[in-house]
């Protein structure tokens, strides 16, 4: 996602920030104006993005200078060696990665720079100190007629308002669906997950969440849609491919009254239920596949210790988790469209701190938790909801109707767990003394031994819990993966997928747009970084692995009119072997499972 970025907040609001129009006249201290202009939001985003780019370039240039000095010392002490890259190659790749900053990275690597890194134990400090192989990709890579196997990749087109299926054997698009045709005039085709099909070429089914409301306006693209006229949208669609075309078979939001628009994950135990979780409403709901009835719905709310946005999470507070129920008369919930939104548009990736800044207007930003995704343990024994602004994960018990069972805190300097206290039959709370950093994507390893979360923005690392104990209150932090290049907000670890045998973890590594992002390979036996594939494309998103374990596919975005495609990595060598064309602007990628056991390798267990 080519998302806006923001500055790291200070303890006190600066005079310049306080004077910004978007912070004018709030009913509570530091709350954004409810009717704040989208132009103000975009203007502020542009200012922050420009500052982020400048800081990122300054940092990389400083790294290059340090590397040059290091190389001079090494050259004086040892025989001269031939560098792996020529000056011409470095400049050519720098042009391909759209920025002088990337040239600094190349120079840094070509000169042998790079403090080592690897497993950063939970009890240790600092990034990995072992050598990291960094490989710059060939921007002209193509698969030269290679078949990727009999697999079908499903990709939502984000602002395109639809989804299509790509045959990886022939590179032919098999079918597509566009929700505009069904009367949804503001659909952002956001996330999806597919049910297993023994013969997906002749039929499969998937669930697709979509956003609406003001979300389409935050990307700064010309449109006649306004905040006041934007259709509410936010629907959950069940779609079936019959071997020839895709057909919409149900709008689950209409059936249940729950309009949720972010992550979708299918229960890997039996594929008979699925979660949809929305971070604008802080609601996670589990639906029965056959009847579409809601098995359980939980709402997450935050009460800060300090009623000021800039300190509302840093200085701690109380997380309340409450089960919610439909109206007894109608049998429906009252959360269609934008109803229940705490903020007017999505808390975008790397945008968690916009909430603290006051750049996201809405009805209730101070109560926001950022609960926008729920994954499943590979055996279906547990579910886990990421609570982004609390930097942790709430573990839910499916055997007890998804009652909260534990809260894992992934920040490096925090305690491993915070107690979950049950208040009454349907209410639980977790009390925090402080929160060091927000987090984002989460994932279980396919063997069920580890649970991973990305600590973004303030800490910028990948944190790992051991989850082999049958009691989740005894799961413990065992490692932190850190790269010396991860400083500040960028580069940072984002989406993930594990190898089939759980021995490797693939991470997309975001750089500030328009610089090209890359993929990182981590050894899960030692939690050391094995390799980084740099310069793939802007806004590298969700990796997916073919179920024979041979290839990792990762789309890079184009929904803001930038370069786009689907990167193909050969897992036997962890090298980029090709880039498939794609103009959909994707934020997700799911390969249709052909067996139930494949579900543990899908978006159901890793985001």
C-alpha positions in Angstrom: 0.0 0.0 0.0 1.4 3.4 -0.9 0.3 4.9 2.4 0.9 8.3 3.8 3.4 8.4 6.6 3.8 10.7 9.7 6.3 12.1 12.1 7.2 10.4 15.3 5.1 12.2 18.0 6.8 14.2 20.7 5.8 14.3 24.3 4.2 17.7 23.8 2.4 19.1 20.8 4.5 21.5 18.8 3.3 25.0 18.2 3.2 24.3 14.4 1.1 21.2 14.9 -1.3 23.0 17.3 -1.8 25.6 14.6 -2.7 23.2 11.9 -6.3 23.6 10.7 -7.1 20.0 11.1 -6.7 20.3 14.9 -9.1 23.2 15.2 -11.9 23.5 17.8 -12.3 20.1 19.3 -14.8 19.1 22.0 -12.1 17.4 24.0 -8.3 18.2 24.4 -6.4 17.5 21.2 -9.3 15.9 19.4 -9.5 16.5 15.7 -12.4 18.6 14.3 -15.3 16.3 13.3 -15.8 18.1 10.0 -12.1 18.5 9.2 -11.4 18.9 5.5 -10.0 16.0 3.5 -7.8 18.6 1.8 -6.3 19.4 5.2 -5.6 15.7 5.8 -4.0 15.3 2.5 -1.9 18.4 2.9 -0.7 17.2 6.2 0.1 13.8 4.8 2.1 15.4 2.0 4.1 17.4 4.5 4.9 14.4 6.7 5.7 12.2 3.6 8.2 14.8 2.4 9.9 14.9 5.8 10.0 11.1 6.0 11.7 10.9 2.6 14.2 13.6 3.6 15.0 11.8 6.9 15.2 8.4 5.1 17.7 9.8 2.5 19.8 11.5 5.2 20.0 8.2 7.1 21.0 6.2 4.1 23.6 8.7 3.0 25.1 8.6 6.5 25.1 4.8 6.3 26.9 5.0 3.0 29.6 7.4 4.4 30.1 5.0 7.3 30.4 2.1 5.0 33.0 4.0 2.8 35.1 4.7 5.9 34.8 1.0 7.0 35.9 -0.1 3.5 38.9 2.2 3.6 40.1 0.7 6.9 39.5 -2.8 5.6 41.3 -2.1 2.3 44.3 -0.8 4.2 44.5 -3.9 6.3 43.8 -6.6 3.7 44.4 -7.3 0.0 42.1 -5.4 -2.4 39.0 -7.3 -3.4 36.7 -6.8 -6.3 33.3 -5.5 -5.4 30.3 -7.4 -6.5 28.8 -4.3 -8.2 30.1 -1.7 -10.6 29.4 2.0 -10.3 27.4 1.7 -13.5 25.3 -1.1 -12.1 24.7 0.9 -8.9 23.5 3.9 -10.9 21.3 1.9 -13.2 19.5 0.2 -10.3 19.2 3.5 -8.4 17.3 4.9 -11.4 15.0 1.8 -11.3 14.3 2.3 -7.6 13.2 5.9 -8.1 15.5 7.7 -5.7 19.0 8.8 -4.7 18.3 7.3 -1.3 18.3 3.8 -2.8 21.7 4.5 -4.4 23.0 4.9 -0.8 21.7 1.5 0.1 23.4 0.0 -2.9 26.7 1.7 -2.2 26.4 0.5 1.4 25.9 -3.1 0.3 28.4 -3.1 -2.5 31.1 -1.9 -0.2 30.5 -4.8 2.1 28.8 -2.6 4.7 26.1 -3.7 7.0 26.5 -4.5 10.6 25.5 -8.0 11.0 22.2 -9.0 12.5 20.1 -12.0 13.4 18.3 -13.4 16.3 17.9 -10.7 18.8 16.9 -12.6 21.9 14.1 -11.2 24.0 16.5 -10.8 26.8 19.2 -9.1 24.7 19.6 -5.7 23.1 20.4 -4.4 19.7 20.1 -5.6 16.1 21.7 -8.8 14.7 25.4 -8.7 14.4 25.9 -11.5 11.8 26.3 -10.8 8.1 23.2 -10.3 6.0 23.3 -11.1 2.3 21.6 -8.3 0.3 20.7 -8.9 -3.3 19.6 -6.2 -5.8 17.1 -7.7 -8.2 17.0 -7.4 -12.0 14.2 -5.0 -12.7 13.7 -6.7 -16.1 13.1 -10.1 -14.5 10.6 -12.4 -16.3 9.7 -16.0 -15.9 10.6 -17.0 -19.5 7.7 -19.3 -20.0 8.1 -21.1 -16.7 5.0 -22.7 -15.2 4.5 -21.9 -11.5 2.2 -25.0 -11.1 -1.5 -25.7 -11.1 -2.4 -23.0 -8.7 -4.9 -20.1 -8.8 -4.0 -16.7 -7.1 -6.9 -14.5 -6.0 -6.2 -10.8 -5.9 -8.5 -7.9 -4.9 -8.0 -4.7 -6.9 -8.3 -2.2 -4.1 -9.5 1.0 -5.6 -10.6 -0.9 -8.7 -13.6 -2.2 -6.8 -13.3 -5.9 -7.7 -11.3 -9.1 -7.6 -9.8 -11.5 -10.1 -8.3 -15.0 -10.3 -5.0 -15.6 -12.0 -4.0 -19.1 -13.3 -0.3 -19.4 -12.3 0.1 -22.2 -14.9 -0.8 -20.2 -17.9 -0.7 -16.6 -16.5 -4.2 -16.3 -17.8 -6.9 -14.4 -15.8 -9.7 -17.0 -15.4 -12.4 -14.6 -14.2 -13.1 -11.4 -12.3 -15.9 -9.7 -10.4 -16.6 -5.9 -10.1 -18.9 -4.9 -7.2 -20.0 -1.7 -9.1 -22.2 -4.1 -11.1 -24.1 -5.0 -8.0 -24.9 -1.4 -6.9 -21.9 -0.9 -4.6 -20.7 2.5 -6.0 -17.8 3.0 -3.6 -16.2 -0.4 -3.1 -12.6 -0.7 -2.0 -12.0 -4.4 -2.5 -9.8 -4.8 0.6 -9.1 -8.3 2.0 -10.2 -11.9 1.2 -9.8 -15.5 2.0 -10.8 -18.6 0.0 -12.3 -21.9 1.1 -10.6 -25.2 0.0 -11.6 -26.6 -3.4 -10.3 -30.0 -4.7 -10.6 -28.6 -8.3 -10.4 -24.8 -8.2 -10.3 -24.6 -12.0 -13.9 -25.8 -12.0 -15.1 -24.0 -8.9 -14.2 -22.3 -5.6 -15.7 -19.9 -3.1 -14.3 -17.0 -1.2 -15.2 -14.2 1.1 -14.2 -10.6 0.2 -14.5 -7.6 2.6 -14.9 -4.1 1.1 -14.6 -0.6 2.5 -16.6 2.5 1.6 -17.4 5.8 3.1 -14.6 8.4 3.1 -11.9 5.7 2.6 -11.7 6.3 -1.1 -10.8 9.9 -0.6 -7.6 9.5 1.5 -5.4 8.6 -1.5 -5.5 12.0 -3.1 -6.9 10.8 -6.5 -9.2 13.0 -8.5 -12.9 12.1 -7.9 -16.3 13.7 -7.8 -17.0 11.7 -4.6 -17.0 13.9 -1.5 -17.0 13.0 2.2 -20.7 14.1 2.3 -21.8 12.2 -0.8 -19.6 9.0 -0.5 -21.8 5.9 -0.4 -21.4 4.1 2.9 -20.3 0.7 1.5 -18.4 -1.5 3.9 -19.8 -4.9 2.8 -18.8 -8.6 3.2 -19.4 -10.5 -0.1 -19.5 -14.2 -0.6 -18.5 -15.0 -4.2 -18.4 -18.2 -6.2 -16.4 -19.1 -9.3 -18.3 -21.8 -11.3 -15.4 -22.6 -13.7 -16.5 -19.9 -16.2 -17.3 -16.7 -14.3 -17.6 -15.2 -10.8 -21.0 -14.5 -9.3 -22.0 -12.7 -6.1 -24.0 -15.1 -4.0 -24.6 -13.1 -0.8 -23.9 -9.8 0.9 -23.3 -11.1 4.5 -23.4 -7.5 5.8 -27.0 -7.2 4.6 -27.8 -10.6 6.0 -26.4 -9.9 9.5 -26.4 -6.1 9.9 -22.6 -6.2 10.4 -20.6 -4.0 7.9 -17.0 -4.9 8.4 -14.3 -4.0 5.9 -10.8 -5.3 6.8 -9.2 -8.7 7.4 -10.9 -12.0 6.5 -9.7 -15.4 7.8 -11.1 -18.9 7.5 -11.0 -21.4 10.3 -8.2 -23.9 9.2 -9.7 -26.7 11.4 -12.8 -27.3 9.2 -13.2 -24.3 6.9 -16.8 -24.0 8.2 -16.5 -20.5 9.8 -14.6 -17.3 9.2 -13.6 -14.1 11.0 -14.0 -10.5 9.6 -12.4 -7.8 11.7 -12.7 -4.0 11.2 -10.3 -1.5 12.7 -12.5 1.5 12.1 -15.2 0.0 14.2 -13.0 -2.2 16.5 -15.3 -5.1 15.9 -14.3 -8.8 15.3 -17.0 -11.2 14.3 -17.0 -14.9 13.5 -19.6 -16.1 10.9 -20.9 -19.6 10.2 -20.1 -20.5 6.5 -23.3 -22.4 5.8 -25.9 -20.1 7.5 -24.0 -16.8 7.6 -25.2 -16.4 11.2 -22.8 -14.7 13.6 -21.3 -17.2 16.1 -19.7 -14.4 18.2 -19.0 -10.7 17.9 -16.6 -8.7 20.1 -16.1 -5.0 20.4 -12.8 -3.5 21.6 -12.7 -0.1 23.3 -10.0 2.0 24.8 -10.2 4.3 27.9 -6.9 6.2 28.2 -5.3 7.3 31.5 -4.7 10.7 30.0 -7.6 12.2 27.9 -5.2 13.8 25.4 -4.6 12.1 22.0 -0.8 12.6 22.1 -0.5 10.7 25.4 -3.6 8.6 25.3 -1.8 5.3 24.5 1.8 5.9 25.5 0.7 6.6 29.1 -1.5 3.5 29.3 -5.2 2.9 29.8 -7.8 0.2 29.9 -8.8 -2.1 27.0 -12.4 -3.3 27.3 -13.6 -6.3 25.3 -17.3 -6.8 25.2 -19.5 -9.3 23.3 -22.2 -7.6 21.3 -25.5 -9.1 20.1 -28.1 -8.4 17.4 -31.4 -6.6 18.1 -33.8 -9.2 19.5 -36.7 -8.0 17.3 -35.0 -7.8 14.0 -32.2 -10.4 14.6 -29.8 -7.9 13.0 -26.9 -5.8 14.2 -26.9 -2.1 13.7 -23.5 -1.6 12.0 -24.2 -1.3 8.3 -22.1 1.0 6.2 -20.2 3.6 8.2 -22.4 3.1 11.3 -20.1 2.6 14.3 -16.9 4.0 12.7 -14.8 5.6 15.3 -12.6 7.3 12.7 -13.7 8.5 9.3 -11.2 6.6 7.3 -9.0 3.6 7.8 -6.0 3.7 10.1 -3.7 2.9 7.2 -0.4 0.9 7.6 2.3 3.1 9.2 -0.6 5.5 10.0 -1.1 4.5 13.6 0.5 7.6 14.9 -1.9 9.8 12.8 -4.4 9.0 15.6 -2.1 10.5 18.3 -1.4 13.5 16.1 -5.1 14.2 15.7 -5.1 13.9 11.9 -7.9 11.4 11.8 -11.3 13.0 12.5 -14.2 10.8 13.6 -16.8 10.3 16.3 -14.6 8.6 18.9 -10.8 8.5 18.1 -9.9 8.4 21.8 -11.6 5.0 22.1 -9.8 3.5 19.2 -7.8 0.3 19.6 -7.0 -0.6 16.0 -8.5 -4.2 16.3 -8.5 -4.9 12.6 -7.5 -8.6 12.1 -8.1 -12.0 13.7 -6.0 -15.0 12.8 -6.4 -18.7 13.7 -3.9 -21.1 15.3 -3.0 -23.7 12.5 -5.1 -26.4 14.3 -8.0 -24.0 14.9 -7.5 -24.3 18.7 -7.1 -20.5 19.3 -8.0 -17.3 17.5 -5.9 -14.1 18.0 -7.0 -10.5 17.4 -4.3 -7.9 16.7 -4.9 -4.8 18.8 -2.6 -2.4 16.9 -2.6 0.6 19.1 -1.9 -1.6 22.2 1.0 -3.3 20.5 -0.3 -6.7 21.2 -2.7 -9.6 20.6 -5.8 -10.8 22.4 -6.0 -14.6 22.4 -9.6 -15.9 22.0 -10.9 -19.4 22.9 -13.1 -20.9 20.2 -14.1 -23.7 22.6 -15.7 -21.1 24.9 -17.5 -19.0 22.3 -14.3 -16.9 21.7 -14.0 -15.6 25.3 -10.7 -13.7 25.7 -8.1 -15.9 27.3 -4.9 -14.0 27.3 -3.2 -10.8 26.1 0.3 -11.0 24.6 2.4 -7.7 24.5 5.0 -7.8 21.8 6.9 -4.5 22.5 10.5 -5.2 23.2 10.7 -3.3 26.5 7.3 -4.4 27.8 6.3 -7.4 30.0 5.3 -10.4 27.9 1.6 -10.6 29.1 -1.0 -8.4 30.7 -3.7 -10.2 32.7 -7.2 -10.5 31.2 -9.9 -9.8 33.9 -13.5 -11.0 33.3 -15.9 -8.3 34.6 -19.2 -10.1 33.8 -20.6 -12.7 31.5 -19.8 -10.7 28.3 -17.1 -8.2 29.4 -13.3 -8.4 29.9 -10.7 -5.8 30.5 -6.9 -5.4 30.3 -5.1 -2.6 32.1 -1.9 -1.2 30.7 0.6 1.0 32.5 2.2 2.1 29.2 2.4 1.2 25.6 5.9 1.5 24.0 4.9 1.2 20.3 1.9 0.2 18.1 2.1 -3.0 16.1 0.6 -4.3 13.0 0.6 -7.7 11.2 0.6 -11.0 13.1 1.1 -14.7 12.2 1.3 -18.2 13.5 4.0 -20.5 12.1 2.3 -23.5 10.3 3.7 -25.9 12.9 2.0 -23.9 15.6 5.2 -23.3 17.6 5.6 -19.6 17.2 3.5 -16.4 17.0 5.0 -13.4 15.3 4.1 -9.7 15.3 5.5 -6.6 13.7 6.4 -3.8 16.1 6.2 -0.8 13.8 7.1 2.9 14.0 8.6 3.4 17.5 10.5 0.0 17.8 10.5 -1.3 14.3 11.3 -5.0 14.8 9.8 -8.4 14.4 8.9 -10.0 17.8 8.4 -13.7 18.4 6.5 -15.6 21.1 6.8 -19.4 21.7 3.3 -20.8 21.8 3.8 -24.5 22.3 2.4 -24.6 25.8 -1.3 -25.6 25.7 -2.0 -22.7 28.1 -1.7 -19.3 26.2 -1.1 -17.5 29.5 2.2 -19.3 29.6 3.3 -18.3 26.1 6.5 -16.3 26.3 8.6 -13.9 24.3 11.7 -15.6 22.9 13.3 -13.4 20.2 13.3 -10.1 18.3 14.5 -9.9 14.7 16.1 -6.6 13.9 18.1 -5.3 11.0 20.6 -2.4 11.4 18.8 -0.7 8.5 15.5 -0.6 10.4 15.7 2.8 12.0 12.7 5.1 12.8 9.8 4.2 10.6 11.6 2.9 7.5 12.5 0.4 6.4 10.2 -1.8 8.4 8.8 -5.3 8.4 5.3 -5.6 7.2 3.3 -8.6 5.9 4.6 -12.2 6.2 4.3 -15.9 5.1 6.2 -19.0 6.4 7.7 -21.7 4.3 5.7 -25.0 4.2 8.0 -26.6 6.8 8.1 -23.5 9.0 11.9 -23.2 8.7 11.8 -19.8 7.0 9.8 -16.6 7.4 9.4 -14.3 4.4 8.8 -10.6 5.3 7.9 -7.8 3.0 10.1 -4.8 3.9 8.5 -1.4 3.3 10.5 1.6 2.1 8.9 5.1 1.8 7.2 5.5 -1.6 8.3 5.9 -4.4 11.4 3.9 -3.3 11.2 0.2 -4.0 10.5 -2.2 -1.2 11.9 -5.7 -0.9 11.6 -9.2 0.7 13.5 -10.6 3.6 14.2 -14.2 4.5 14.5 -15.2 8.2 15.8 -18.5 9.6 13.2 -19.5 12.2 15.6 -22.0 13.9 17.9 -19.1 15.0 15.7 -16.1 14.1 18.6 -14.7 12.1 18.2 -12.8 8.8 19.5 -14.9 5.9 18.9 -12.6 3.0 17.2 -9.5 1.8 16.0 -9.1 -1.8 16.0 -5.4 -2.5 14.5 -3.2 -5.1 11.4 -5.3 -6.0 8.8 -2.6 -6.4 6.9 0.1 -4.4 4.6 -0.9 -1.6 5.3 -4.6 -1.5 2.3 -6.2 0.1 1.1 -9.7 1.2 3.3 -12.7 0.3 1.6 -16.1 -0.5 3.3 -19.4 -1.0 2.3 -22.1 -3.5 1.3 -25.3 -1.6 4.1 -27.3 -3.2 6.4 -24.9 -1.4 8.3 -23.9 -4.6 7.3 -20.2 -5.0 6.5 -17.1 -3.0 4.3 -14.6 -4.7 4.2 -11.0 -3.5 2.2 -8.2 -5.3 3.4 -4.7 -5.2 0.9 -1.9 -5.5 -0.2 0.3 -8.3 -3.5 1.6 -7.0 -2.0 5.1 -6.8 -0.8 5.0 -10.4 2.7 3.8 -9.7 4.6 0.7 -10.8 2.8 -2.6 -10.1 3.3 -6.3 -10.5 3.5 -9.7 -8.8 7.0 -10.7 -7.8 7.9 -14.4 -8.0 10.6 -15.8 -5.7 12.0 -19.4 -6.0 12.2 -20.7 -2.5 15.0 -23.2 -3.3 17.4 -20.4 -3.9 15.4 -17.4 -2.5 16.0 -15.5 -5.6 13.6 -13.4 -7.7 12.9 -15.4 -10.9 10.1 -13.2 -12.5 7.5 -10.5 -12.2 4.0 -11.1 -13.5 2.1 -8.0 -14.8 -0.7 -6.7 -12.7 -2.6 -3.4 -12.8 -5.0 -4.0 -10.0 -3.3 -2.3 -7.1 -3.4 -5.1 -4.6 -3.3 -5.2 -0.9 -3.8 -8.9 -0.6 -3.0 -12.2 -2.3 -4.5 -15.7 -1.6 -3.7 -18.9 -3.5 -6.8 -21.2 -3.6 -6.2 -24.2 -1.3 -6.9 -27.6 -2.8 -6.8 -29.4 0.6 -7.9 -28.5 4.1 -4.4 -28.8 5.3 -3.4 -26.0 3.0 -5.4 -23.6 5.1 -2.6 -23.3 7.8 -0.4 -21.7 5.0 -3.0 -19.1 4.0 -4.0 -15.7 5.2 -6.0 -17.5 7.9 -2.9 -17.9 10.0 -0.7 -15.0 8.9 -1.6 -11.5 7.9 
